[in-house]
Amino acid sequence: MITADYQAISDTIPKQPGVYRFIDSEDNILYVGKAKSLRSRTADYFGDRKDRIHRTRIMVKNAARLEFTVVETETDALLLESALIKQYQPRYNVMLKDGKTYSYICIKKERFPRVFFTRTVIRDGSTYFGPYTSKGKIKIIFDLIKQLFPLRTCTFNLSEKNIEAGKVKVCLEYHIKNCMGPCEGLESEEDYNEKIDQIKNILKGNFGPVKQHFTDKMQQYAENLEFEFAQRLKERLTAFEDYQAKSTVVSTTIRDVDIFSLAIDEKEAYVNYLKVVNGAIIHTHTQELIPNLDDEEEDLLQFVIPRLRERFNSIAPEIILSAEIEIPDTEATVVVPKIGDKKKLLELSEKNVHYYLLQKRKQAATYATKQTPTERILKTMQEDLQMDQVPFHLECFDNSNIQGTNPVAACVVFKNGKPSKKDYRKFNIKTVVGPDDFASMEEVVYRRYKRLLDEEQPLPQLIIVDGGKGQLSSAMKSIIKLGLEGKITVVGIAKKLEEIFFPNDSVPLLINKKSESLKVIQHARNEAHRFAITFHRDKRSQYFTKSGLTNIPGIGEKTAEKLLIHFGSLKKVQEARASEIASVTNLNVAKKLLDYWKENS
């Protein structure tokens, strides 16, 4: 992703908690991250920090766009980040891939319910609270519950039938004050359930009834002059309020639902979709639409909801919307929540589609500013290649030879995005023997910039090498030898996939095929290839003309070319046997050559 694209939307990125995603041109999620402040965290990727690790630079370079989802708390961000990483396994994420689940507090559905923490939610009618992302929070909660509400922890089935039949073993827990002994009839079921109700209130965050309960209890302790225990109850309750957490991203009260919200601009509409499976948001997507002039909000939702559900393979039995509408081709029930977790999820979707709309407006305003096409293209190229300077002057190199004969190279020059043909240069390879593209590239790059340095001529901001990692490495040897490393951006372009390679980087950059900057790079590469091929052909023709073979009656340029390419020189052709010449051409040509040399020897 280029810095200019980020700057265009940076003002619209909120300072709220959330999850951001870097996505490549093929819509693959490269990286998922969480943030306390989305704007501050994403800005870190596009600053001037020199200590940014190489892997991160490559990830940003390969990204085509940035998306984000706003949530309510940092805990929500962590949970959504985990869900998305587990779902998509992004290439650049190395944490949270172990499938680890979060902790819940379970109130078991049974007589004299046990309260314990678990990592597995079993849909057996038991009540679950959480998830909790901190072991410290779980410990605080359990310490609080143990001290305030002594409960049983044994696994005996305390049904009335079992107790009456004497099938429940005598438990010694109550003797050490872990419980009040309901199995021995020392605590009534009514009193026990009252404690369970208060625990539920605490875990739900309904502190009003709980505080009233403890106010009454503390009043009793105070009247009995038990001030220390009353103060301890107050401190524990305050500590719990600080640590208690509840998530809107993962809910044990919701199973499979789809949430949709809509925002409309002058020419476009945007629909945000949250897919919830087993209470967890596993996908978030915003779909852009171009509405007809007479389309109403209901028409747009009726059109897009079935398509998004089909695209993301949703079979959720409920669709959450802000208004009651009929959705065609679906058996799902439309729900318009007024309160609760479903309402919070709807508000979350509405918040995200609102920020998406702000982003699009900001981008449109930025791109509408006056800028010449050349400035725009070169600025885009600078961002695509992560350059420090705008490449107003770039040069591209290519080699040309046929089986090592007449090796040449060419350098084409582009200024302000266009060919500057008066600055093109041709090179005869002087130090390389045989077909060695790597050594030839090293030679011409060195000769070119050695001369520019000696003559104090301006250097280009960008050097493009036609070829992959091998040609690029050879060019860099000369750049390093001349002391130009870090002063000029050097890249290689591989023909097959149009991959852009950087020095000491095994991961290529894939620029969008429709990008104007890629078209300029391709133009320079093609022009260098054309110029090198033309020069090679001219030199080869001169070589054939001077070889003397074409002066022999019956021997044309094509035949002479075959012989010289095969044998390497005129002298070796003359030394060859008739059978060797015939294997390249035919017996008639071999006879003509031998007769000619015999007559002129």
N, C-alpha and C positions, 0 to 999 in steps of 0.2 A: 504494500500500500504506500502511496506517495504522500509526502508531508503536506503537499498542497490540498489533497483530498481531505486529510485529517483537519487541517486548519479551517477548511470550509465548513466543517460540521462541529468544530470543537465548542463553539459557544452554545450549541444546542444539547451537548452532553451534560446531564445533570450532575450535581455534586452529591447525589444520594448513593446509598449502597446498591450494588447490582452485580451482574455477571456480563462480561464482554467476550466476544468471539471474533477471532481473526479468520477470515474465509478466503479461499483462493478463487481463481477465475472459473474453476470447474464446480464451484459451490461445495467444496470439501472444507469441513471445519478443521483448521490447522491447530488452533489453540483455544482453550477455554480458561478464563481467569475470573477471579472474584475481586471485588474492590469495596473499600469503605466509602470512597468517593470515586465514582466512575470517571469524572473529568480529570482529576489529579492522576489517577493510575494510568489511564490511557495516554495522557500527555507524556508520561515517562518514556514511552516507546518512540517518540518523535522529537525528543530533545537532542542536545549536543553532548550527551554523556559519552565519555571515552571509555568508561569501564563496562559498558554493556557487553555481555558475553556474545561470542560469535554466533552461537545457535539462535539467540534472540534476534540478532540482526538479519539472519537468513530467513527466519520465520516472518518478520515484518516485510522483508523484501519480496517474499513469495505471496504475501497476502494481497488480495484485490480490494477487499473492503472490510469494514469494522461494523459489527452489530452489537447491541447491548440490550439487556433486560433489567429494568428497575425492580427492586424488591424493597421490603420494609426495613430489614435489619441486616447486620453483618452475618448473623446466624443463617438467615434466609439465603443470603448470597452463597455461603459455604455449602448449604444443602443443594441448591440449584446447580452450583458448579459441579458437585459430586455426581448428581443425576445425569448431567449432560456429558461428563467425561465417561461415565459408565456406558452411556448410550452410544456415543460416537467414537470413543477411543482416539482422540485427536493425536496426530503425529508428534506434536511438540510438547504434549503433556506427559510428564513422568510421574506425577504424584496422583494419588486417589484412584489408581487403576486396580487396586487389589480387591475390589468388590466389597469392601468393609461397609457394614451397616451401622446405623446409629442406635443409641440406647433409648428405650422407652421405659416408663413406669407403668406397670400393669396392676390393676386391681382385679383379681381373679373372680370370675363368676362362680361363686360357691357360697355355702353357708359359712359364716364367720370368714369373710374374704381375706386372703393373704394379699400383701402389697410387696412387690418386688420389682427389680429392674430386669429387662430382657432386651435382646437385639432382634428378636423375632416377633412379628405381629401375627397372632393366630385369631382368625375370625370365629371365635367360639362364644361370643356374647360378653367376653371380658372387656373392661374399659382400659384404654391405653392413653397415656399422656406423653408428649414429646414431639419430635425427637430432641434429645439433648446431645450437644456436640462436645461437652466438656465433662470429664470425669469428676472434676472438682464440684460442678453443679450437682451431679448425682449424689456425691458424698454429703454435701450440705443438706440436700433434701432428705436423705435417709436419716442423717443425724437428727434433723428436726422432727421427722415423723416418729422416730424411735423414742425421743425424749418427751414429745407432747402426747403421743397416742400409742401407748403400748399395745401391740398387736401380736397375734400368734404367727409363728413362722414354720410350724410343723406342717407336714403334708398329709396328716390324717384326714379322712373324710368325716367331718363333724356333722353328719346328718342326724336328725332326731332319731331315726330308726337305728342307726349304728350306735349312738350314745346309749339309747334305752336297752339295746341288746348287749351292751358291754363289749362291743367290738372295737372300741377306741381305747388304745393303750393309754395308761396314765402318763401324762406328760409333766415333766419337772420344770418346764420353762417358766411357769408362773411363780415357782419358788425363787427364781433368781430375777423376777420382775421384768422378764421379757414380754410377758402377757399376763392377763388377769385371770386366766384359767377358765375359759368358756367350756372346755371339755369336761370340767369338774362342776359346771353349773355355778361357778363363782362370778360369772359376768353374764348379764342377760343379753339376748340377741338384739334387743332394742338399743341398749347402751352401746353395744359394739358397732351397730350400724350407724349410730349417731356419729361415732368417731370416723367411720368411713365417709360419711357425708361431708364432714369438715375437711378431711384429706382431699376429697374431690374438689371442694371449693378452693383450697390452697393451690392445687395443681391447675385448676382452670383460671386462676388469677382473680377469683371472686373473693376479694379480701374483706368486703363489708361484713358478711355473716361470720366469717372466721374471726375478725377482729372483735366483733360483738361477743362471740363465744369466749374468746380469751380475756376480754375485758371483764366479763363476769367472773371467770376463773381467777384472774389476777386480783379482783376485788375480794374474792373469798380468801386468797392467800394473804392479802394485806390485812384483812380482818383477823386472820389467825396469826398475824405477825410473821409470816413467812415471806419477808421482803426479798430475800436473795433469790428464791425460786421465781417470784413474780418478775423481778428484773431480768432474770435469765430468759424467761419466756419472751419478754419484750425484745431483747437483743437478738434472739434467734429468729423471731418473726421478721425483724428489720433486715437481717442478713439474707433471709430467704427472698424477700421482695427484690433485693438487688440482683440475685442470681436466677430467679425464676424466669424461664424462657418459654415462648410458645411460637410456633412457626406457621406462617401462611403458605409456605412452599411445600411442606409435607404435612398431611393431615390424616389422622387415623379415622376421622368421621366421614371422609369422602373416599370413594373408590375411583371409578372411571368416569370422567366427565370431560367435555370439550367446552372451552370458554372463548367467545368471540366478541370483539368490540370494533367499532367503526369510527373513522375520522374522515371528513371530506374537505378537500381543498377546492379551488376554483375549477381546475381541470382534471384532478385525480382524486381517487379515494383509496384509503388504506384500511385493511382489516387485520387486526392482530389476533393470533390464534395461540392459545395455551392448551397443550394436550396433557391431561392428568391421568396417570395410570397407577392404580393402587395407592392413591393419595399423594403421588409425587409428580411434579411437573417434569416430564421427560423431553418435551420439545416446545420451543417457542418460535413463532414465525410470523412475519408481517408481509401480507400480500398486497401488491399495488394493483389498482384497477383504473381503467379509463372509462368513466361512466358515460352513458348517453345523456343528451340534454334533459330528457324527461324522467330519468331514473330517480326513484326515491330510495331512502335508506333501506327500506324493507326489500326492494327489488334487488339491491346489491347483495344483501346478506343471503337472500334466497338463492341467488346465483352462485355465490362463492363458497358457502358453507358445505354443500354436498361435495364440491370439487376438492376442497381442502381435506375433508374427512376421507375421501377416497385416496388422495395423494399420500396422506400419512397413515393410511390403513387403520383408521379409527373405527371401533365398534362400540364406543361409549354409549350407554343407554340414555345419557342426559346431555343436553346442550344448554349452557348458561348464557343468557343474553340480558340486555338491559330493558327489553320490551318484548311482549308476547307477539310472536309472528309464526306463521305456518311454514315449515321447511319441507319442500318437496323431496320425494324419493328417499325418505328416511323414516324409520320407526322410532327414532329417539324422541324423548320428551323434552320440550322446551321449558326451562325453569328460569323465572325472574326473581332472584333472591332479594330479600329486603334486609336481612341481617345474617350474621354468622360467617363461617369460613367461605362459603360459596360467594357471598357478597364481597368479601375481601379479595378473592381471586378475580372477580369481575372488575373491581376497582384497580387491581394490579394490571390487568389487561388494558383497561382504559388509559391508565397512566403511560404505559409503554407505547400505545398507538399515538398518544398525544406527543410524546417526545420524538417519535419517528416523523410525524408531520412537521415538527419544528426543524428537524434535520433537513428535510427535503426543501423547505422554504429557504433555509440558509444556503444550501447548495445552489439553488436556482439564482439567488441574489448574487452569489459570488461569481458564478460563471457568466452572469450577465454583464459584468464589468468590462470596460473597453480594453481589448488586448488584441494585438495583431496576430494573425494565424501563426506566423513564424515564431513570435515570442511564446505563444501558447505551446507550440510543438516542442521547442527547445527546453522550455521550463518543465514540460512533462517528461522529456528524456532525462533531464537532470534528476528528477524525482525517481523515475523508474530505475536509474542506474546508481542512485544514492551518491550523486556527485556533489562536491563542494562548490563547483562553478557551473554556470550555464555553458554548454558545449557549442559556443558560436563558431569554433574552429575544430573540426574533427578530420582525422585522416584514417584511411583504411588500406590494408595491405593484402595482396594475394600473390601466390606463386603459380608458375605455369611451366610444365615440361612434359615431354613424351618419352617415357622410359629413360629419363635422365639426359636426353639430348637437348641442346640449346636451352638450358634452364634460364628463366628470366623471372622477374618480379615486377609488380607495379604498385604504386602508391597514388591513390586518388584523394583529393582534398575537397571538403565541403565547408563552405563558409555561410553562416546564417541559414543553414539547412539546405543549401543548394550547391551543386557542383561548381567548383572553381577550376575549370579545365586548364587554364594557363599555369596553374600550380601543380598539375599532375607530373609524376616523375616515373621514368622507366629505369630498371636496374638489370644489368647483366650479372649473373652470379659468377663470382670470381674465385671463391675459396672452397667451393663444395664440389666434390666429384661424385657423379651418380645421382640417382633420384632420391634426394634427402630433403623433404619439405621443411623439416624442423630446423636443420642447419641453415637452409636457405633463408628461412624467416629470421633467424637470429642475425645473419649477416646483413640483410637489407635494413632491418630496424636499426641496427647499430650504425650503419653508414648514413642513413637518413638523418638521425638526430645528432650524430657526431658533427655532421656538416652544419646543421642548423645552430648548434652550440658554438662552433668555431666562427661562424659568420654572424653570430649574435642576432639570429632571426627569431621571430616569435614562435613559441611552441604551441601545439594544439592542446585543448583541454581534454580531448578524448582520442584514444587510439583504438581502432577496431581491427582485429585480426580475423581473417576468413579461415575458420577452422575451430576445432575443439580445444581440449585441455593441452594436447601436445604442442600445437602451434603457439598457443598462448604462453605456455611455460618457456618456449624458446625465445619468444619476443621479450619476455620479462628478464631473461638473462642479460640481454643487451641494455634494457632499461635500468637494471640494477647496476651494471658495469659503468653506465654513464652517470650514475648518481641521480636518476630522475624518478626513482620509486617514491610514491606518495605525492609527487608533484603533478602527475598526469594520470588520469583514469585509463586503464587498459582492460579491454574485454575481448573475448573471442565469441564468434557466433557460429554455431554448428548448423549445417544446412538441413539435416534430416527433420529435426523437430523445432528448428529455429530457437534453440536454447542459447541463452546468454551465460557464458562462463566468466567468473572472476578469478584472479590469481589466488592460489592457496585455498580454494573453496570447491569442494567436490559436488556441492548441490547447485545445479544451474537455476537461473531465473527464467521463468516463462512469462513473457510479456503478453498481454491480451493481443490476439491476432488482429484485432481491429484497431489497435493503438496506433496513433499517428507517429509516435516516436519509433515504434518498431518498423514502420514503413520507411522512415528515413534511414535507419540502420540497414535494412534490407536493400534500399536503393544504393547506399554506399558500397555494400558488399557486392551487389550485382555489377555496379560500375567498375569496381576494382577487378572483378573477374573478367569483364568484357575487355578492359584496357590491357590486362595481362595476356589474355588469349590473342588479342590483335597483335600485340608486340611479338609474342612467340611465333605466330604465323609469319609475320614479316621477316623475322630473323631466320626462320627455318627456310623460307623461300630463297633468301639471299644465300644461305648455306648450300642449298641444292644447286643454285645457279653457279656458284663458285666451285662446286665439287668436281666438275669435269665430266661427270656421268651423263649429264644431259647433252653434252656435245657429241656423244656417241650416236651414230645413226640408229634409229629404232628404239632408243631409250628415252622415255618421257619423264616428266617430273614425278609422277606417282610411283613409277618403278624405281627411280632413283631414291625416292623417300623411303620406300620399303627396305631397300638394300642398306641404306645408311643407318636407318633405325635399328635394323637387325645386327649389322656388323659393327656399327659405332664410328667408322671412319672410312674414307676412300682407300687408304692403304690396306686395311683389313679386307675390303672387298676384293682388291687386286690379289691378295694372298690366298683367297678362298678357292677351294676346289670347285669344279663344274657342278658336282652333285650338291654341294652346299648352296651354291647360287640358285640351282634349279629348285631346291626345296623351298626357297623363299619366293621365287617367281615361277619360271618354267625353263625347260631345256632350250627353247629357242633363244631366250634372253641370255642364258649362260653361254651358248655358242657365239652369239653376237659379241659379248664382252670379251671372251677369250680370243676370238679372231681379231678384234680391234686392238687389244693389247699386244698380241703377237706381231701384228703388222707395224705397230708403232713403238716396238721395244728397241 
